[in-house]
C-alpha cells in the first residue's frame, strides 16, 4: 500500500530541497527521521514535516506502523517564481527572483 503527502508553494527554491531529499531517498522512515533531525538546513524541517504527514496518511489508510514504511518516491518540483526588483545605483534596477516549489513524498511498505 502506498501513501503520499504533497506540500505546495513552499517559499524555497527546489534546488535547496533537492539537496536534502537526495540524502533520504530510498531509506526507511525511521532512518530518514534520524538523518533529517540532525541536518542543519531549513529545508530538512520542511521535508521532515511532509514525511510525518505521509506516515500519518499511511497509518490512517492501512494502519501500518512507521517502522514498516520506506520512502518509495520523493521529489521537488519548481512552482511559481515571483519577479521582484532591487534598486541599484544611477536609477537602475536588478531583477530578483523569489522562487517557490512543491514537495511530494510517497511512502510504501518496506518490501
N, C-alpha and C positions, 0 to 999 in steps of 0.2 A: 504494500500500500504506500502510495506517495502523497505527501502533503506539501503545500507551498505557502510562502508568505511574500508579499510584494510591498515594497515601500516606495512611493513615488515622490518626485520632486524634492530630493534631498539637496540642500544647498551646499553641494560639494562636487567638484569635478569627478567624473568616472575614473579618471587616471589615479586619483588618490584612493578610491575604493578598491580598485583592482590590485593595488599594492598589498592590501590586506587580504582580499579574497583568494589570491593566488596561493597564499600560505595554507589556508584551511580547506581548500578544495579537495574532496575525496576522503576527508578524515571523519572519524566517528564524532558524534555530537559532544561527548564528554571530553574528548581530546581537543576539539575545536574550542570549547568553552575555556579550557585551561590556557590555550595559546592566546586567545583573544583577551583574556583577563589581564595578561602581562604585556600586551603590545602597547607602545607609547603613543599610538596615533589616535586622533579623534574618530577617524573612520572605523576603527576597531569597535568603538562603542555603538556605532550605527549597525554594523554587521552583527554584533552580539545581540542587540535588541531585536533585530529581524530574525535571527536564528532562534531566539526564545519564542517568538511568535509562531514560527514554523513548527517547532516542537509542541507548542500548545495546541496548534491546529491538528497535528497528528494524534495527540492524546485525546482530543475531542472526537475526532473522526473514528479512530480504530482502537483507542485505549492502549496504545503502545507506550511503554516507558522510554525515557530518553536514552537509556543505556543500550537499547536495541536499534537505535536510529543512526544513520550515516548521511552525510551531506552528499546527495546524488548529483545535484546541479546547483551552481551558484554563479551569477553573473551580474555585471553592472552595465547599464546602457546609458547613453547620453540623453538628456532631457532638453528642455528649452534653455536657451542662452540669452541672458539679458545684456543688452549693449548699453554701456554707460560711458561717460566722458570724464577725463581727468584734465583740469585746466593746466596749461603749461605756459612757458614764457612767451612774450610777444603775441598774446592773443590766440595762440594755437591750442588745440585740444587733442589729447591722445585717447585712442579707444581703449576701453577696459571691458573685458568680457566676464560676466558673473555667471559661471556655469553651474548647472544642476544635473542630477542624474536619478535613475531608477535602479533599485536593487531588488533582485529576485533570489530567493533561497528555496530550494526544494530538498526535502529530506525523505528518505525511504528506509525500509527495514534493512538491517545490516546483513545481507546475504550475498 
